[in-house]
Amino acid sequence: MSWRCGRPVGVGFFAVLKVASPLSPSRRRQSAAALSRSALKARNALVLEHLPLADAIASVMARRLFPLVEREDLIQVAREALIRSAPLCRAGSPAAPYLRRCISGALQHHLRDRVRLVRVPRRLHEQGQCPLGHASLDASLDGEQCRLDQLASPEPEIPASGVEQGLALEQLVDQLPAAQATALRLTVLEGLSLRAAAERLEISCMSVQRALSDVNQVDVWRQSG
């Protein structure tokens, strides 16, 4: 059976019937009811005939947009569009091209209005839908302490082992001869190189190295550090 798309089935008939029919109003109502039942039956037959077409269009779109959309949702939208569009078809020309355009248009409207075509993390999406307020940490509630006052105080810092070693080295330097003590302060405590220490003391690098080599404790401290 071929169908032609345009006005609903029987619209022209109702117009002619209203003007030219000599039937009584009750007979006209009975005829209209019978014609409505016939149109409904024809619509149902058209829907059943093109139901595979609607499912196929929805399935193709679901595969193309997977996993952004659910196939079952698109099939439901396509079938609803088919039911709405079928009464607009009447005998005279194929209905499939018209129904295909209606179904595709309904699916595109559904994707535009209901579906996120760009997948974002659910956490960010929910934040965009239901924005939350901001609470200041230093804002106190009525009758309560400031929130910063409720935070635990930091633990006292424990002196690092390097500080203890530095104090021990200072005591060691005080017990050394002047030349060795100066070389030790510049190279170990201040972190200068042998060349920089030699330039500071206006002596050769070998003299600085020889002064340090007499202090065995320095090597022990360097290895432990």
N, CA and C atoms as a LAMMPS dump frame, in Angstrom:
ITEM: TIMESTEP
0
ITEM: NUMBER OF ATOMS
675
ITEM: BOX BOUNDS ff ff ff
-5.0000000000000000e+02 5.0000000000000000e+02
-5.0000000000000000e+02 5.0000000000000000e+02
-5.0000000000000000e+02 5.0000000000000000e+02
ITEM: ATOMS id mol type element x y z
1 1 1 N 0.86 -1.19 0
2 1 2 C 0 0 0
3 1 3 C 0.894 1.236 0
4 2 1 N 0.576 2.202 -0.87
5 2 2 C 1.329 3.456 -0.92
6 2 3 C 0.524 4.552 -0.264
7 3 1 N 1.282 5.485 0.331
8 3 2 C 0.654 6.577 1.071
9 3 3 C 1.201 7.898 0.562
10 4 1 N 0.381 8.92 0.668
11 4 2 C 0.803 10.262 0.287
12 4 3 C 0.788 11.136 1.533
13 5 1 N 1.835 11.961 1.708
14 5 2 C 1.967 12.785 2.901
15 5 3 C 1.314 14.142 2.671
16 6 1 N 0.657 14.651 3.7
17 6 2 C 0.007 15.945 3.607
18 6 3 C -0.933 16.126 4.76
19 7 1 N -2.179 16.446 4.506
20 7 2 C -3.156 16.603 5.568
21 7 3 C -3.567 15.25 6.107
22 8 1 N -4.104 15.193 7.334
23 8 2 C -4.561 13.927 7.892
24 8 3 C -5.622 13.296 7.018
25 9 1 N -5.747 11.975 7.15
26 9 2 C -6.699 11.216 6.351
27 9 3 C -8.107 11.73 6.614
28 10 1 N -8.834 12.031 5.551
29 10 2 C -10.242 12.366 5.669
30 10 3 C -10.535 13.829 5.896
31 11 1 N -9.537 14.713 5.9
32 11 2 C -9.808 16.128 6.149
33 11 3 C -10.666 16.719 5.039
34 12 1 N -10.284 16.43 3.799
35 12 2 C -11.079 16.932 2.69
36 12 3 C -12.491 16.371 2.685
37 13 1 N -12.608 15.123 3.08
38 13 2 C -13.934 14.496 3.123
39 13 3 C -14.83 15.187 4.13
40 14 1 N -14.291 15.516 5.314
41 14 2 C -15.089 16.183 6.338
42 14 3 C -15.565 17.545 5.85
43 15 1 N -14.712 18.269 5.121
44 15 2 C -15.109 19.588 4.625
45 15 3 C -16.261 19.484 3.63
46 16 1 N -16.167 18.529 2.718
47 16 2 C -17.243 18.339 1.739
48 16 3 C -18.503 17.855 2.421
49 17 1 N -18.352 16.938 3.38
50 17 2 C -19.506 16.387 4.082
51 17 3 C -20.264 17.466 4.829
52 18 1 N -19.551 18.409 5.416
53 18 2 C -20.203 19.45 6.206
54 18 3 C -21.017 20.398 5.336
55 19 1 N -20.57 20.624 4.1
56 19 2 C -21.232 21.606 3.24
57 19 3 C -22.363 20.981 2.426
58 20 1 N -22.105 19.792 1.846
59 20 2 C -23.026 19.273 0.839
60 20 3 C -23.863 18.105 1.305
61 21 1 N -23.562 17.514 2.436
62 21 2 C -24.301 16.318 2.82
63 21 3 C -25.692 16.679 3.303
64 22 1 N -26.721 15.949 2.789
65 22 2 C -28.076 16.201 3.258
66 22 3 C -28.427 15.422 4.508
67 23 1 N -27.436 14.714 5.089
68 23 2 C -27.723 13.89 6.256
69 23 3 C -27.997 14.766 7.466
70 24 1 N -28.701 14.199 8.42
71 24 2 C -28.977 14.898 9.67
72 24 3 C -27.704 15.003 10.495
73 25 1 N -27.668 15.9 11.498
74 25 2 C -26.464 16.022 12.341
75 25 3 C -26.078 14.715 13.017
76 26 1 N -27.048 13.93 13.483
77 26 2 C -26.715 12.664 14.135
78 26 3 C -26.088 11.689 13.151
79 27 1 N -26.614 11.658 11.922
80 27 2 C -26.035 10.769 10.924
81 27 3 C -24.632 11.233 10.541
82 28 1 N -24.453 12.538 10.495
83 28 2 C -23.113 13.041 10.171
84 28 3 C -22.116 12.683 11.266
85 29 1 N -22.542 12.761 12.528
86 29 2 C -21.65 12.382 13.63
87 29 3 C -21.306 10.905 13.558
88 30 1 N -22.279 10.065 13.232
89 30 2 C -22.011 8.634 13.11
90 30 3 C -21.028 8.358 11.968
91 31 1 N -21.226 9.059 10.861
92 31 2 C -20.315 8.867 9.732
93 31 3 C -18.9 9.331 10.08
94 32 1 N -18.82 10.462 10.808
95 32 2 C -17.503 10.963 11.21
96 32 3 C -16.817 10.001 12.166
97 33 1 N -17.576 9.414 13.1
98 33 2 C -16.992 8.458 14.033
99 33 3 C -16.489 7.226 13.304
100 34 1 N -17.289 6.755 12.329
101 34 2 C -16.854 5.593 11.56
102 34 3 C -15.595 5.898 10.766
103 35 1 N -15.542 7.108 10.192
104 35 2 C -14.35 7.497 9.445
105 35 3 C -13.148 7.656 10.364
106 36 1 N -13.351 8.152 11.59
107 36 2 C -12.254 8.289 12.538
108 36 3 C -11.7 6.924 12.912
109 37 1 N -12.594 5.954 13.089
110 37 2 C -12.117 4.608 13.401
111 37 3 C -11.335 4.037 12.231
112 38 1 N -11.787 4.328 11.052
113 38 2 C -11.062 3.854 9.872
114 38 3 C -9.688 4.517 9.761
115 39 1 N -9.645 5.833 10.049
116 39 2 C -8.363 6.541 9.995
117 39 3 C -7.407 6.026 11.064
118 40 1 N -7.93 5.738 12.257
119 40 2 C -7.089 5.207 13.322
120 40 3 C -6.537 3.843 12.949
121 41 1 N -7.385 3.025 12.327
122 41 2 C -6.931 1.703 11.899
123 41 3 C -5.848 1.822 10.835
124 42 1 N -6.057 2.762 9.898
125 42 2 C -5.045 2.97 8.861
126 42 3 C -3.74 3.484 9.461
127 43 1 N -3.837 4.374 10.443
128 43 2 C -2.624 4.879 11.096
129 43 3 C -1.872 3.763 11.785
130 44 1 N -2.584 2.913 12.519
131 44 2 C -1.934 1.809 13.223
132 44 3 C -1.238 0.869 12.249
133 45 1 N -1.898 0.613 11.114
134 45 2 C -1.271 -0.252 10.116
135 45 3 C -0.006 0.388 9.563
136 46 1 N -0.047 1.698 9.355
137 46 2 C 1.13 2.403 8.847
138 46 3 C 2.261 2.389 9.867
139 47 1 N 1.927 2.547 11.135
140 47 2 C 2.948 2.513 12.187
141 47 3 C 3.595 1.144 12.256
142 48 1 N 2.797 0.09 12.238
143 48 2 C 3.353 -1.264 12.301
144 48 3 C 4.209 -1.563 11.081
145 49 1 N 3.821 -1.034 9.946
146 49 2 C 4.58 -1.281 8.72
147 49 3 C 5.952 -0.626 8.766
148 50 1 N 6.04 0.554 9.355
149 50 2 C 7.296 1.313 9.353
150 50 3 C 8.003 1.285 10.707
151 51 1 N 7.566 0.428 11.601
152 51 2 C 8.247 0.316 12.895
153 51 3 C 9.698 -0.133 12.741
154 52 1 N 10.02 -1.112 11.872
155 52 2 C 11.44 -1.462 11.673
156 52 3 C 12.274 -0.288 11.161
157 53 1 N 11.661 0.584 10.35
158 53 2 C 12.396 1.754 9.866
159 53 3 C 12.786 2.672 11.019
160 54 1 N 11.851 2.927 11.917
161 54 2 C 12.152 3.791 13.066
162 54 3 C 13.24 3.188 13.945
163 55 1 N 13.15 1.875 14.202
164 55 2 C 14.168 1.223 15.034
165 55 3 C 15.534 1.253 14.364
166 56 1 N 15.56 1.082 13.05
167 56 2 C 16.844 1.085 12.342
168 56 3 C 17.501 2.461 12.396
169 57 1 N 16.724 3.512 12.186
170 57 2 C 17.296 4.867 12.249
171 57 3 C 17.848 5.158 13.643
172 58 1 N 17.101 4.768 14.673
173 58 2 C 17.561 4.995 16.046
174 58 3 C 18.806 4.177 16.355
175 59 1 N 18.873 2.94 15.867
176 59 2 C 20.03 2.083 16.147
177 59 3 C 21.289 2.622 15.487
178 60 1 N 21.16 3.103 14.251
179 60 2 C 22.327 3.671 13.566
180 60 3 C 22.861 4.887 14.321
181 61 1 N 21.976 5.743 14.767
182 61 2 C 22.41 6.929 15.504
183 61 3 C 23.006 6.55 16.86
184 62 1 N 22.459 5.519 17.503
185 62 2 C 22.991 5.083 18.799
186 62 3 C 24.398 4.522 18.649
187 63 1 N 24.64 3.76 17.574
188 63 2 C 25.994 3.225 17.353
189 63 3 C 26.981 4.341 17.05
190 64 1 N 26.543 5.35 16.331
191 64 2 C 27.445 6.444 15.979
192 64 3 C 27.811 7.291 17.185
193 65 1 N 26.916 7.407 18.14
194 65 2 C 27.144 8.267 19.303
195 65 3 C 27.436 7.488 20.571
196 66 1 N 27.671 6.19 20.467
197 66 2 C 27.996 5.396 21.66
198 66 3 C 29.316 5.886 22.246
199 67 1 N 29.445 6.008 23.583
200 67 2 C 28.488 5.664 24.65
201 67 3 C 27.73 6.875 25.198
202 68 1 N 27.586 7.923 24.382
203 68 2 C 26.942 9.138 24.886
204 68 3 C 25.434 8.986 25.021
205 69 1 N 24.838 8.071 24.27
206 69 2 C 23.384 7.895 24.297
207 69 3 C 23.063 6.422 24.479
208 70 1 N 21.852 6.158 24.948
209 70 2 C 21.357 4.798 25.105
210 70 3 C 20.473 4.443 23.907
211 71 1 N 20.669 3.241 23.385
212 71 2 C 19.903 2.807 22.214
213 71 3 C 18.415 2.761 22.513
214 72 1 N 18.043 2.286 23.695
215 72 2 C 16.621 2.172 24.034
216 72 3 C 15.948 3.545 24.065
217 73 1 N 16.668 4.557 24.547
218 73 2 C 16.085 5.9 24.589
219 73 3 C 15.809 6.429 23.184
220 74 1 N 16.761 6.217 22.272
221 74 2 C 16.566 6.707 20.908
222 74 3 C 15.457 5.944 20.198
223 75 1 N 15.335 4.654 20.462
224 75 2 C 14.246 3.884 19.856
225 75 3 C 12.899 4.411 20.329
226 76 1 N 12.79 4.734 21.592
227 76 2 C 11.529 5.274 22.103
228 76 3 C 11.192 6.608 21.439
229 77 1 N 12.191 7.478 21.288
230 77 2 C 11.956 8.769 20.629
231 77 3 C 11.546 8.56 19.176
232 78 1 N 12.206 7.618 18.488
233 78 2 C 11.886 7.363 17.081
234 78 3 C 10.47 6.823 16.924
235 79 1 N 10.057 5.934 17.802
236 79 2 C 8.703 5.377 17.699
237 79 3 C 7.646 6.435 17.995
238 80 1 N 7.903 7.297 18.959
239 80 2 C 6.949 8.375 19.225
240 80 3 C 6.814 9.303 18.02
241 81 1 N 7.946 9.602 17.366
242 81 2 C 7.883 10.44 16.166
243 81 3 C 7.117 9.744 15.05
244 82 1 N 7.272 8.439 14.933
245 82 2 C 6.53 7.684 13.919
246 82 3 C 5.028 7.754 14.17
247 83 1 N 4.62 7.595 15.418
248 83 2 C 3.187 7.639 15.746
249 83 3 C 2.612 9.023 15.469
250 84 1 N 3.379 10.078 15.769
251 84 2 C 2.882 11.432 15.52
252 84 3 C 2.814 11.757 14.033
253 85 1 N 3.73 11.197 13.249
254 85 2 C 3.81 11.548 11.83
255 85 3 C 2.909 10.691 10.959
256 86 1 N 2.577 9.505 11.401
257 86 2 C 1.783 8.603 10.562
258 86 3 C 0.429 9.186 10.158
259 87 1 N -0.315 9.875 11.036
260 87 2 C -1.613 10.421 10.603
261 87 3 C -1.502 11.481 9.516
262 88 1 N -0.311 12.04 9.3
263 88 2 C -0.14 13.065 8.27
264 88 3 C 0.08 12.464 6.894
265 89 1 N 0.099 11.15 6.796
266 89 2 C 0.301 10.476 5.522
267 89 3 C -1.033 9.952 5.007
268 90 1 N -1.192 9.992 3.702
269 90 2 C -2.398 9.448 3.099
270 90 3 C -2.027 8.775 1.787
271 91 1 N -2.938 8.025 1.26
272 91 2 C -2.668 7.247 0.056
273 91 3 C -2.333 8.158 -1.109
274 92 1 N -1.349 7.725 -1.904
275 92 2 C -0.997 8.495 -3.087
276 92 3 C 0.479 8.481 -3.392
277 93 1 N 1.331 8.46 -2.378
278 93 2 C 2.783 8.438 -2.587
279 93 3 C 3.427 7.718 -1.414
280 94 1 N 4.664 7.225 -1.604
281 94 2 C 5.321 6.478 -0.528
282 94 3 C 5.463 7.328 0.736
283 95 1 N 5.217 6.694 1.866
284 95 2 C 5.302 7.395 3.148
285 95 3 C 6.681 7.306 3.782
286 96 1 N 7.501 6.332 3.35
287 96 2 C 8.787 6.102 4.011
288 96 3 C 9.704 7.327 3.983
289 97 1 N 9.877 8.02 2.845
290 97 2 C 10.768 9.192 2.867
291 97 3 C 10.313 10.271 3.842
292 98 1 N 9.016 10.527 3.87
293 98 2 C 8.505 11.542 4.792
294 98 3 C 8.689 11.12 6.246
295 99 1 N 8.363 9.869 6.547
296 99 2 C 8.518 9.385 7.921
297 99 3 C 9.982 9.369 8.336
298 100 1 N 10.865 9.049 7.388
299 100 2 C 12.294 9.047 7.713
300 100 3 C 12.755 10.447 8.118
301 101 1 N 12.305 11.459 7.391
302 101 2 C 12.692 12.83 7.739
303 101 3 C 12.131 13.23 9.101
304 102 1 N 10.892 12.846 9.367
305 102 2 C 10.289 13.196 10.66
306 102 3 C 11.015 12.514 11.814
307 103 1 N 11.343 11.246 11.649
308 103 2 C 12.019 10.498 12.716
309 103 3 C 13.425 11.05 12.945
310 104 1 N 14.159 11.305 11.867
311 104 2 C 15.515 11.848 12.016
312 104 3 C 15.485 13.219 12.679
313 105 1 N 14.514 14.042 12.304
314 105 2 C 14.409 15.354 12.938
315 105 3 C 14.101 15.269 14.417
316 106 1 N 13.206 14.338 14.792
317 106 2 C 12.887 14.176 16.213
318 106 3 C 14.103 13.704 17.002
319 107 1 N 14.895 12.811 16.422
320 107 2 C 16.101 12.337 17.109
321 107 3 C 17.119 13.467 17.265
322 108 1 N 17.265 14.281 16.25
323 108 2 C 18.206 15.4 16.352
324 108 3 C 17.761 16.411 17.407
325 109 1 N 16.477 16.669 17.489
326 109 2 C 15.977 17.557 18.54
327 109 3 C 16.235 16.95 19.92
328 110 1 N 16.056 15.644 20.037
329 110 2 C 16.302 14.981 21.327
330 110 3 C 17.768 15.104 21.718
331 111 1 N 18.667 14.885 20.769
332 111 2 C 20.097 14.989 21.07
333 111 3 C 20.476 16.417 21.435
334 112 1 N 19.876 17.376 20.773
335 112 2 C 20.21 18.773 21.054
336 112 3 C 19.739 19.204 22.441
337 113 1 N 18.576 18.727 22.853
338 113 2 C 17.964 19.22 24.093
339 113 3 C 18.269 18.363 25.312
340 114 1 N 18.527 17.08 25.126
341 114 2 C 18.594 16.177 26.275
342 114 3 C 19.946 15.509 26.487
343 115 1 N 20.816 15.491 25.511
344 115 2 C 22.021 14.662 25.577
345 115 3 C 23.245 15.554 25.603
346 116 1 N 24.216 15.185 26.461
347 116 2 C 25.517 15.851 26.488
348 116 3 C 26.413 15.19 25.449
349 117 1 N 26.637 15.851 24.317
350 117 2 C 27.452 15.264 23.265
351 117 3 C 28.936 15.313 23.591
352 118 1 N 29.343 16.085 24.585
353 118 2 C 30.721 16.103 25.067
354 118 3 C 30.719 15.519 26.463
355 119 1 N 31.381 14.383 26.633
356 119 2 C 31.397 13.714 27.928
357 119 3 C 32.375 14.416 28.86
358 120 1 N 31.89 14.801 29.995
359 120 2 C 32.714 15.406 31.039
360 120 3 C 32.588 14.555 32.287
361 121 1 N 33.539 14.653 33.197
362 121 2 C 33.404 13.89 34.443
363 121 3 C 32.1 14.194 35.156
364 122 1 N 31.507 13.144 35.741
365 122 2 C 30.222 13.311 36.409
366 122 3 C 30.306 14.378 37.493
367 123 1 N 31.444 14.445 38.2
368 123 2 C 31.572 15.423 39.279
369 123 3 C 31.438 16.843 38.741
370 124 1 N 32.095 17.133 37.616
371 124 2 C 32.003 18.472 37.043
372 124 3 C 30.616 18.733 36.475
373 125 1 N 30.003 17.69 35.894
374 125 2 C 28.661 17.882 35.344
375 125 3 C 27.658 18.187 36.447
376 126 1 N 27.76 17.483 37.562
377 126 2 C 26.84 17.734 38.665
378 126 3 C 27.08 19.103 39.284
379 127 1 N 28.32 19.522 39.327
380 127 2 C 28.602 20.863 39.832
381 127 3 C 27.988 21.927 38.929
382 128 1 N 27.975 21.672 37.618
383 128 2 C 27.369 22.63 36.715
384 128 3 C 25.866 22.685 36.844
385 129 1 N 25.228 21.553 37.173
386 129 2 C 23.779 21.537 37.307
387 129 3 C 23.329 22.102 38.64
388 130 1 N 24.03 21.765 39.685
389 130 2 C 23.637 22.183 41.038
390 130 3 C 24.807 22.909 41.69
391 131 1 N 25.043 24.148 41.35
392 131 2 C 26.173 24.861 41.952
393 131 3 C 26.002 25.003 43.451
394 132 1 N 27.076 24.777 44.152
395 132 2 C 27.068 24.849 45.609
396 132 3 C 27.658 26.177 46.057
397 133 1 N 27.27 26.598 47.24
398 133 2 C 27.811 27.825 47.8
399 133 3 C 29.196 27.612 48.381
400 134 1 N 29.781 28.69 48.841
401 134 2 C 31.113 28.648 49.429
402 134 3 C 31.02 29.086 50.885
403 135 1 N 31.709 28.352 51.736
404 135 2 C 31.742 28.676 53.162
405 135 3 C 33.162 29.074 53.537
406 136 1 N 33.301 30.201 54.184
407 136 2 C 34.608 30.671 54.609
408 136 3 C 35.028 29.943 55.875
409 137 1 N 36.308 29.584 55.943
410 137 2 C 36.804 28.871 57.115
411 137 3 C 36.839 29.76 58.349
412 138 1 N 37.014 31.055 58.141
413 138 2 C 37.1 31.946 59.298
414 138 3 C 35.76 32.59 59.649
415 139 1 N 34.672 32.131 59.015
416 139 2 C 33.347 32.669 59.344
417 139 3 C 32.753 31.858 60.481
418 140 1 N 32.416 32.525 61.574
419 140 2 C 31.873 31.835 62.742
420 140 3 C 30.356 31.846 62.704
421 141 1 N 29.769 30.758 63.179
422 141 2 C 28.324 30.671 63.296
423 141 3 C 27.882 31.268 64.627
424 142 1 N 26.589 31.493 64.758
425 142 2 C 26.067 32.072 65.996
426 142 3 C 26.303 31.126 67.164
427 143 1 N 26.994 31.629 68.164
428 143 2 C 27.219 30.824 69.358
429 143 3 C 28.311 29.791 69.219
430 144 1 N 29.06 29.802 68.121
431 144 2 C 30.122 28.828 67.925
432 144 3 C 31.442 29.553 67.719
433 145 1 N 32.502 28.78 67.919
434 145 2 C 33.829 29.339 67.724
435 145 3 C 34.125 29.469 66.237
436 146 1 N 35.119 30.272 65.955
437 146 2 C 35.582 30.382 64.584
438 146 3 C 36.132 29.036 64.134
439 147 1 N 35.911 28.708 62.894
440 147 2 C 36.349 27.395 62.421
441 147 3 C 37.862 27.246 62.452
442 148 1 N 38.564 28.339 62.232
443 148 2 C 40.017 28.25 62.32
444 148 3 C 40.467 27.941 63.74
445 149 1 N 39.682 28.399 64.73
446 149 2 C 40.029 28.101 66.115
447 149 3 C 39.804 26.634 66.452
448 150 1 N 38.968 25.947 65.669
449 150 2 C 38.693 24.545 65.941
450 150 3 C 39.726 23.615 65.328
451 151 1 N 40.585 24.163 64.466
452 151 2 C 41.615 23.333 63.857
453 151 3 C 42.696 23.011 64.877
454 152 1 N 43.241 21.811 64.76
455 152 2 C 44.292 21.389 65.689
456 152 3 C 45.551 22.207 65.452
457 153 1 N 46.209 22.566 66.538
458 153 2 C 47.442 23.333 66.424
459 153 3 C 48.543 22.44 65.892
460 154 1 N 49.448 22.987 65.101
461 154 2 C 50.528 22.162 64.547
462 154 3 C 51.466 21.663 65.634
463 155 1 N 52.039 20.508 65.379
464 155 2 C 52.991 19.926 66.32
465 155 3 C 54.27 20.752 66.331
466 156 1 N 54.905 20.885 67.487
467 156 2 C 56.177 21.619 67.529
468 156 3 C 57.232 20.937 66.679
469 157 1 N 58.011 21.753 65.984
470 157 2 C 59.029 21.208 65.103
471 157 3 C 60.177 20.62 65.92
472 158 1 N 60.636 19.493 65.46
473 158 2 C 61.77 18.817 66.101
474 158 3 C 63.045 19.274 65.414
475 159 1 N 64.068 19.7 66.141
476 159 2 C 65.304 20.159 65.51
477 159 3 C 65.89 19.085 64.619
478 160 1 N 66.328 19.498 63.45
479 160 2 C 66.912 18.548 62.515
480 160 3 C 68.28 18.113 62.998
481 161 1 N 68.651 16.929 62.504
482 161 2 C 69.957 16.397 62.918
483 161 3 C 71.087 17.26 62.385
484 162 1 N 70.839 17.944 61.228
485 162 2 C 71.883 18.802 60.683
486 162 3 C 72.203 19.963 61.599
487 163 1 N 71.194 20.487 62.299
488 163 2 C 71.444 21.573 63.244
489 163 3 C 72.32 21.092 64.388
490 164 1 N 72.022 19.89 64.893
491 164 2 C 72.839 19.346 65.982
492 164 3 C 74.278 19.131 65.525
493 165 1 N 74.426 18.645 64.278
494 165 2 C 75.782 18.433 63.78
495 165 3 C 76.518 19.764 63.623
496 166 1 N 75.77 20.809 63.204
497 166 2 C 76.416 22.106 63.07
498 166 3 C 76.905 22.644 64.396
499 167 1 N 76.107 22.465 65.461
500 167 2 C 76.542 22.913 66.782
501 167 3 C 77.767 22.138 67.248
502 168 1 N 77.756 20.824 66.997
503 168 2 C 78.918 20.024 67.4
504 168 3 C 80.159 20.449 66.634
505 169 1 N 79.987 20.801 65.351
506 169 2 C 81.132 21.217 64.556
507 169 3 C 81.664 22.57 65.024
508 170 1 N 80.785 23.464 65.446
509 170 2 C 81.231 24.749 65.981
510 170 3 C 82.105 24.54 67.211
511 171 1 N 81.688 23.61 68.067
512 171 2 C 82.498 23.325 69.25
513 171 3 C 83.851 22.745 68.851
514 172 1 N 83.851 21.926 67.779
515 172 2 C 85.112 21.356 67.317
516 172 3 C 86.027 22.429 66.74
517 173 1 N 85.447 23.375 66.003
518 173 2 C 86.246 24.435 65.39
519 173 3 C 86.917 25.296 66.455
520 174 1 N 86.214 25.55 67.551
521 174 2 C 86.783 26.39 68.603
522 174 3 C 88.023 25.757 69.231
523 175 1 N 88.168 24.445 69.117
524 175 2 C 89.307 23.759 69.73
525 175 3 C 90.483 23.615 68.773
526 176 1 N 90.335 24.053 67.518
527 176 2 C 91.384 23.88 66.519
528 176 3 C 92.289 25.103 66.466
529 177 1 N 93.506 24.936 65.904
530 177 2 C 94.362 26.096 65.647
531 177 3 C 93.691 27.067 64.686
532 178 1 N 94.186 28.281 64.645
533 178 2 C 93.514 29.339 63.887
534 178 3 C 93.418 29.01 62.406
535 179 1 N 94.509 28.506 61.784
536 179 2 C 94.504 28.232 60.348
537 179 3 C 93.501 27.143 59.995
538 180 1 N 93.521 26.065 60.791
539 180 2 C 92.589 24.974 60.521
540 180 3 C 91.146 25.393 60.796
541 181 1 N 90.934 26.177 61.852
542 181 2 C 89.578 26.613 62.184
543 181 3 C 89.006 27.502 61.088
544 182 1 N 89.841 28.412 60.562
545 182 2 C 89.352 29.297 59.5
546 182 3 C 89.013 28.514 58.24
547 183 1 N 89.912 27.585 57.864
548 183 2 C 89.648 26.773 56.673
549 183 3 C 88.391 25.932 56.844
550 184 1 N 88.184 25.425 58.045
551 184 2 C 87.011 24.591 58.307
552 184 3 C 85.725 25.407 58.24
553 185 1 N 85.751 26.611 58.789
554 185 2 C 84.544 27.451 58.759
555 185 3 C 84.152 27.81 57.32
556 186 1 N 85.172 28.158 56.522
557 186 2 C 84.868 28.592 55.159
558 186 3 C 84.367 27.443 54.282
559 187 1 N 84.983 26.285 54.401
560 187 2 C 84.644 25.185 53.492
561 187 3 C 83.449 24.369 53.956
562 188 1 N 83.304 24.195 55.27
563 188 2 C 82.239 23.324 55.773
564 188 3 C 81.029 24.129 56.226
565 189 1 N 81.256 25.109 57.098
566 189 2 C 80.123 25.852 57.638
567 189 3 C 79.521 26.805 56.607
568 190 1 N 80.373 27.522 55.841
569 190 2 C 79.859 28.45 54.837
570 190 3 C 79.686 27.808 53.471
571 191 1 N 80.203 26.61 53.275
572 191 2 C 79.996 25.886 52.03
573 191 3 C 80.826 26.373 50.868
574 192 1 N 81.955 27.07 51.122
575 192 2 C 82.797 27.53 50.027
576 192 3 C 83.639 26.385 49.496
577 193 1 N 84.025 26.504 48.237
578 193 2 C 84.945 25.527 47.662
579 193 3 C 86.366 25.82 48.132
580 194 1 N 87.267 24.88 47.869
581 194 2 C 88.658 25.084 48.267
582 194 3 C 89.247 26.308 47.568
583 195 1 N 88.903 26.505 46.288
584 195 2 C 89.428 27.654 45.56
585 195 3 C 88.904 28.966 46.156
586 196 1 N 87.579 28.997 46.47
587 196 2 C 87.01 30.216 47.04
588 196 3 C 87.58 30.5 48.422
589 197 1 N 87.77 29.443 49.211
590 197 2 C 88.357 29.643 50.535
591 197 3 C 89.797 30.129 50.428
592 198 1 N 90.544 29.591 49.458
593 198 2 C 91.929 30.024 49.275
594 198 3 C 91.985 31.489 48.855
595 199 1 N 91.058 31.907 47.974
596 199 2 C 91.031 33.313 47.577
597 199 3 C 90.652 34.207 48.746
598 200 1 N 89.744 33.748 49.587
599 200 2 C 89.357 34.544 50.747
600 200 3 C 90.551 34.711 51.704
601 201 1 N 91.331 33.642 51.898
602 201 2 C 92.469 33.689 52.825
603 201 3 C 93.746 34.171 52.159
604 202 1 N 93.694 34.333 50.81
605 202 2 C 94.865 34.77 50.043
606 202 3 C 96.015 33.793 50.199
607 203 1 N 95.665 32.507 50.136
608 203 2 C 96.678 31.448 50.158
609 203 3 C 96.346 30.493 49.024
610 204 1 N 97.165 29.457 48.85
611 204 2 C 96.937 28.495 47.778
612 204 3 C 95.906 27.455 48.208
613 205 1 N 95.322 26.797 47.197
614 205 2 C 94.351 25.727 47.488
615 205 3 C 95.018 24.581 48.234
616 206 1 N 96.275 24.327 47.909
617 206 2 C 96.975 23.236 48.588
618 206 3 C 97.113 23.524 50.073
619 207 1 N 97.318 24.786 50.441
620 207 2 C 97.441 25.119 51.861
621 207 3 C 96.123 24.883 52.588
622 208 1 N 95.022 25.224 51.948
623 208 2 C 93.714 24.981 52.568
624 208 3 C 93.464 23.49 52.706
625 209 1 N 93.806 22.748 51.669
626 209 2 C 93.576 21.304 51.73
627 209 3 C 94.46 20.653 52.785
628 210 1 N 95.682 21.147 52.93
629 210 2 C 96.577 20.584 53.932
630 210 3 C 96.087 20.905 55.329
631 211 1 N 95.502 22.089 55.518
632 211 2 C 94.974 22.437 56.836
633 211 3 C 93.778 21.563 57.194
634 212 1 N 92.974 21.22 56.194
635 212 2 C 91.807 20.377 56.459
636 212 3 C 92.179 18.918 56.664
637 213 1 N 93.247 18.494 56.026
638 213 2 C 93.615 17.083 56.143
639 213 3 C 94.085 16.722 57.54
640 214 1 N 94.475 17.71 58.336
641 214 2 C 94.922 17.434 59.693
642 214 3 C 93.755 17.24 60.657
643 215 1 N 92.549 17.477 60.199
644 215 2 C 91.383 17.369 61.083
645 215 3 C 90.608 16.109 60.69
646 216 1 N 90.822 15.036 61.397
647 216 2 C 90.134 13.778 61.07
648 216 3 C 88.631 13.856 61.341
649 217 1 N 88.259 14.684 62.284
650 217 2 C 86.843 14.763 62.616
651 217 3 C 86.016 15.339 61.465
652 218 1 N 86.66 16.153 60.622
653 218 2 C 85.927 16.735 59.499
654 218 3 C 85.466 15.653 58.536
655 219 1 N 86.322 14.702 58.252
656 219 2 C 85.934 13.61 57.353
657 219 3 C 84.789 12.807 57.936
658 220 1 N 84.838 12.588 59.244
659 220 2 C 83.755 11.845 59.885
660 220 3 C 82.435 12.605 59.752
661 221 1 N 82.456 13.906 59.945
662 221 2 C 81.223 14.706 59.854
663 221 3 C 80.674 14.727 58.426
664 222 1 N 81.593 14.829 57.427
665 222 2 C 81.15 14.842 56.036
666 222 3 C 80.471 13.521 55.664
667 223 1 N 81.016 12.412 56.079
668 223 2 C 80.418 11.118 55.761
669 223 3 C 79.062 10.95 56.427
670 224 1 N 78.936 11.427 57.669
671 224 2 C 77.65 11.309 58.362
672 224 3 C 76.617 12.255 57.789
673 225 1 N 77.039 13.412 57.238
674 225 2 C 76.107 14.353 56.643
675 225 3 C 75.654 13.884 55.295
